[in-house]
Amino acid sequence: MTLSKWLLATALATGTLAQAAPIVNLFELGVAAGKNADYQAVGEHNITTSLAAEAGTLAMYSVRSKADANLAYMFEIYADEAAYQAHLQSPQYQAFLQAVPSILTDRKQKTELVPRFLGDKKIAPGADIRTNLVVVEVKPPFNQDFYRLVSAEMQQSLQAENGVLAMYAATAKEAPQRWYFFEIYADEAAYQRHRQTPHFQHYLQTSAAMVQDKQFIQIQPMLLGNKGYLNFQAAPPQSEATQEHSK
């Protein structure tokens, strides 16, 4: 998609341009042995029905660990708190909750995220799609600079690269220096081309001194669904000095 087409689609899209800060959650879920098919079935019903019936459900991505087939992740985006609460009361989510006791283990972790940059195109099912989940610990004094660097790189990637389908950056609600990145590429080749672009190389080189730790979680897609053409950018996170002053 060219820059002009992407901008036009973003401007014309209805119900996908969040005015308030969207709600973003990441779930880590343990699936009981022998229950992968059941988990996939109930998850597919929840995702497809929610995206079709709920205007405020913007994206729901089900992926699993490459190393452990019984470890699943859900990355979700809602237009606002009201949209999220409406989803929680929906019949499909209630059906998911009822199925959980017999499908999931006690390994359940929800990470509430603060969106910093959310941008995507409409995702179509494809066997070759590549997904990335990365957790980055940023040295607190560099948090604002890191935000500006990431936002610029992600925006440019979406505009210039046809194979970049979604780029999301968010920080942990309780730890603003901990960044979560969820990315979707058309295929492995698109991801490798992205890594060679000048804007990504600039990000790597410039962020090297800002990053304290990086964890690359190996995942593979199960079911990816979104409304498409989301374009949200938040204000920069508070600096360490600002946080201390506000206490």
N, C-alpha and C positions, 0 to 999 in steps of 0.2 A: 504494500500500500504506500503510495507516495505521500509526502508531507501534506500537500493540499487536500488530498482525499481524506487523510486521517483527521485533519483539523475540521473539515466540512462534516464528516460523519460525527465527530465529537460534538460539534455545535448543534447538529440536527437531532441527535439522539434524545429520546424522551424517557424520563424516569431513571436515567443512569448517571446524570451529572449531580452528584451530591453537593448540596449547598452547605449543610452542616457537616461536621466531622463524621465520617462513617464509623460504624462499629466493626472492628476487626478482631477475630478470635482465631487462635490456633489450638487444636485439640490433639493430644497424643493418646492413642487408645490401644490397649492390648486386646487382641482377638483370641478367644479360646481355641484350643486345638480342634481342628475339624469343623470350625464354624466360619471359615472364610467366605464360603458361598452364601451363607445366610447373612453375614455382615454386608456383603456386596449387594445383595438383593434389597435389604431394607434401606441401605444407604442410597441406592439408586432411586428408589421410590421417593425418599425424602428430598433428594437433590432435584430430580426432574420435576416433581410436583411443585416444590417451593419456587423454583425459577419460573415456572409457567403461571402460577397462581398468585404470587406475591410480588407486587411492584417494587417493594423495598428490599427484596433479596437480590443483591447485585452479583454475587459470585459464590459458588460452593465447589471446592476442589477436594476430592478424595484421592489420597495417594498412600503408598505403603513403603516401608523400608525395603531396600534391596537386600540387605543382610538378614532381615528377619521378616518372613512373610506374615507373621502374626502380630506385627507392629504397624498400626495404621495412623495416619494423620489426616485431619480435616482443617482446611484453611477457608474461612468464611468472611464475607464482606456484606454488610447491611447498610442501607442508606442513612439510618439514624437509629436512635434507641427505640423509638416507637416501632420501626420496622422490625427490629430484632425481637421485641416483645410480642409482636403479632406473629412472628414465625414460631416462637416458643409455644404459642397457644394453638397452632395449626394442627389439624388431624394427622397430617403426615409425620410431623415431629413427635406428636403424642404416640403414634404407632411405633416410631423408632425407639422412644423411651421404654415402651412396654416390651420390646424385643431385647433390649440391652442386657437384662439380667442373665439370659441364657446364651448370649453371644459374646459379651465382653468379659475380660478378667477384671481384677481390682486395679489394674494399671490404667488410670484415667487422670489426665492432667490437662487443665485448661489454662492457657496463657492469654490474658487480656492485653491487647496491643493498642498503641496510639498510632494512628496512621500518619505517615510523613509524606509519602508519595505513593499514589495509586493510579496506575495507567494500564489500560488494556485495549485489545481489539476483540472482536467476537471470536470465541473459541469454537472450532468445529471438531468433532471426534476424528481422531487419527491414530493409527497404530505407531507412528514414528515420533509422536510428540515427546519432547524432553522437558522435565520439570526439575527445578533446583530449589533446595531449601538450605539457607546459609544463616548462621548466627554469628554476629560479629560484636566483640567487646571493644568499644572505642574509649580511648583515654579521655576522661571527662573534660579537660580543657579544650579538646578539639571537637566537641560534639556539634557545635554550630557550623564549623567549617566542613565537617564530614557531611552534615545534612545538605549544605549547598552543593558540595561536590557530587553526592549521590543523586540529588534531584536533577541536576543538569545532565548527568550521564544517562539516567534512565529516560528522561524526556527525549534526548537526542537519539537514543537507541530505538525507541518506539517510532519516532518520526522517520528515521533514515533506513531502518532495517525491516524488510518485509517479514523475515523469519522470527522477529521478536514479537511475541503475541501478548505477553503480560509481564509487567514489572511492578512489584509491590515492595515498599520499604516501610517498616513500622518499628517502633521501639516498645519495649516492655513497659507496661503501665507503672510498675513498681521499680523499674531500673532503666531510666532514660538513656543510659550509655550502652544498653544492650539492644542491638539492632537485629531484626529478623527480615530476611529477604526471601520472597517467594517469586520465582520467575518461570515463565513458560515460553518454550521455543518450538517452532514448527517441527524441527528434527535435530539430530545431533550435528549435522552439517551447519545448520543455522547458528547453533550455539558456538561451534568452533570459529565460524566467520565473525561472530560477535566478539569473541575474545581477541581477535586480531585487529579490530577497528581502532583508529586513533583515539576516539573518546573513551573506550574501555581501557586502553593502555595508559592514557592520562590518569584515569581514576586509580588504576593499580599503583602507578608510580607516586602519585600525590598522596594517596591514603596510607602508604606504607608506614609513615612515621606516626600516623594517628591511631592505628589499630594495635590493640593490646593482645587480642586473641581472635581466632577465626575457627569456626566449626562448620564443616561441609557435611550435611546429612544426606547420604545417598538414598534417593527415593525414586519410585517409578509411579506413573499415573494409573489410577483405577477408573475414576470418572471425573471429568472436568466440565463444569458448566458455568456460564456467566451470561449477563445481559449484553456486555460489550460496550466499548467506547467510554469507559470510566476515565475521568481525568481530574484527579484531586491532588492538591499540594497544600500542605499545612504550613503554618508559620514555623520558623526555626525553633528547635527545642531550647529551653533555657540553658544558659551557660552555668558552669559550676558556681561562679561568683554571684549570679543572679539568684540561684537557688538558695545560697547561704543567706543572702540579704532578705529573702522573702520569708525565712523561718521566724 
